[in-house]
Amino acid sequence: MSYTAEKPNLVLSIIQKLSFEDVEPFIASLRGSGCRAEIVFFASHLADTTARRLRDAGVQLLPFKYFRVRMRRPILLLWPLWRWRFARMRTYEGKVALAKRVFFIFNLRYVFAHELLASRPGRYARVLLSDCRDVIFQSDPFAWEQERGVHSFLEGEGRTIATCPGNRQMITEGFGEKILKTLGSREPACAGVTIGDADAVRDYCRLQTELACGVEQMRMVSAVDQGIHNYIFHRGLLPDLHLHKNGEGMTLTMGSMKPEEIRRDEAGQVLLADGRVAPILHQYDRHSELAAQLRRKFAGVA
């Protein structure tokens, strides 16, 4: 599916208390790929020097307030109360106002992303929602030809939601044992990289937010957003949802890969299963030698 060249694309991420060096490979590799998308970071607790360097690198920062203690969100100790309050709210706007006060940071990114996209209707062609600390680009992610809708990338064959402790917990804390039994045999999709046309991503972010208001549990440190992500995709809750096997789309999710499974070309670029250069490497930092090489390559470039 081709998109009009008249509209820009958008890359969205969220950042909290990271240094510029932590995210420099993300920014430098994205720009080095030839991608000219707008970059927006929802940002909290950044040092002044980090904020300045990000802006100098062309990143638009949208600040937000976020109280935490060593990554923990103490207000979530009262999650049963917040869930009770969400259930009695009649408007999405009311839920958003409370969500901004209580949600864990991973869930907040969808609140902010929906708000931004809803405030800029028709401005963007496609949107990439991405982690930034453990993502690197080897080619322009928006050069990938894709069908309309929202695209997500599976973590790897041999893993199921039920047998992976992390994904099992994410689903159970989100929706309980009954849904775990329903979805447990499915391969988990990773919420760290999601791409699609702007309207579809906007609708996805709103559904993420609405479902998060009713999850069984949102802990002080929570990854329940990935449980919601899998719930949406595996149950087909929106039109035009697309799941891609690891290594067959545009993203290589490397967290569960063994070092000997990583294939590289003569230039050192990491390859997909079909021999193409992977546009996006996610969780590359789980492989220390590769991570060190990539960080040296992009140090001082952004």
Buried (B, 14 or more C-beta within 10 A) or exposed (E): EEBEEEEEBBBBBBBBBBEBBBBBBBBBBBBBBEBEBBBBBBBBBBEEEBBEBBEEBEBBBBEBEBEBEEEBBEBBEEBEEBBEBBEEBEEBEEBBEBBBEBBBBBBBBBBBBBBBBEEEEEEBBBBBBBBBEBBBBBBBBBEBEBEBBBBBBBBBEEBBBBEBEBBBBBBBBBBEEEBBEBBBEBBBBBBBBBBBBBBBBBBBBBBBBBBBBEBBBBBBBBBBBBBBBBBBBBBEEBEBBBBBEBBBBBBBBBBBBEEEEBBEEEEEBBBBEEEBBBBBBBBBBBBEEBBEEBBEBBEEEB
